[in-house]
Amino acid sequence: MAEDALNWGVEGLLASIDACPTPFHVVERAAAALTAAGFTQMDEVTVWPDASGSRFVCRDGSLIAWRHRTCEEGFRIIGAHTDSPNLRITPQPDTGQVGFRQLGVEVYGGVLLNSWLDRDLGVAGRVATSSGTRLFRIDEAVLRVPQLAIHLDREVNQKGLLLNPQTHLTPVWGLGLRSPGEFPDVVAEAAGLGSDEVLAWDAMLHDLTPSTVGGLDGEFIFAPRIDNQVSCWAGLQALLDSPAGAVPSAVLCLFDHEEVGSVSAQGATSPLLTTVLERIAGSRDALHPALARSLCLSADGAHATHPNYPERHEPDHHIAIGAGPVIKRNANLRYATDAVGEAAFAAACEKAGVSHQVYAHRSDMPCGSTIGPLAAANTGVTTVDAGVAQLSMHSAREMCGTQDPLDFAQALGAFLSAAT
Ligand code: ZN
């Protein structure tokens, strides 16, 4: 597994996405890659007399990794998020109607609901036992959310598809009467445990179609979870490529829960990053001047200009797939980037030999956001929001360019190695 994660190139990226149906799998895979590269895992519940060197710590669906020798030049921080919008299994999921066994789901984040229809779906996540947690995944087509036939919804192409998340997204997974306790049994078996050992679960659906390179000349990547596993992969590559005694210290943060606002014990608004940085610095007195010298890059997907809807984009800030990393600006700080941050990342792109683009949202449409402004508010560190241009953001199946993730990883590498 670690060898795949370390595989530089598009094949490594596609393998990484397919291997990670949930944030927990992203963290497990990143941890394996870091360990294989000589990083040491730290335990949050112990005192860290010395956190220098190449290390990482995991907290559920979040991970922070670093290379540290001295605080003299501060930290260069890359942040990304491990979660993607999807459908998540309810606590008492076994349900059904009219002869179908079904599973109850809740919508997680800003899902394009229609994108989950008529797909072959697996289920993955983690189970909690009395002795900890264990990951599981079922990569067989056990679930499907069937769309209503057009003969029973004659106006759907004229009036659009309206989906009620409570009633229209419940996947089928068998025939017969609902069977309370069936889902926990299936999950326990997938986790290699007995039914009585599984106390609870975090479980979510994933599309089983493998990620692929597409387009006539292989210009595109078609895959799930491009937002934001492309950034997680690029950030991890950049950190793995950074020198062991990096100055400034190189830090990679992979946060869960961005798609629902980042307010959790391990999200970007949590104290996770600042407490880890303080432990790396050795004291609060050492931390504060280090933070004042630091720079953060919040890595997340950017909107490419859609060829079928160019009018939805700011006409003087069109973003092209294949034209390099996108720096995101927003006057109302939905993105954290200011002139200083933009200049710093533009310089990193130039150093890496890749072009970059600058995005601005239309003023007459509400703008999305990401972990950048939250991390900036939490740490006081100058932050730039940047990422890979993509289409179909928040669909179960998204697309981006083939070259852009590689260029982004190169630019992130240059960002980490640039002196503050
Ligand atoms: Zn995102």
Boltz pocket constraint, residues with backbone or C-beta under 6 A from the ligand:
constraints:
  - pocket:
      binder: B
      contacts: [[A, 81], [A, 83], [A, 227], [A, 228], [A, 258], [A, 300], [A, 301], [A, 369], [A, 370]]
      max_distance: 6.0
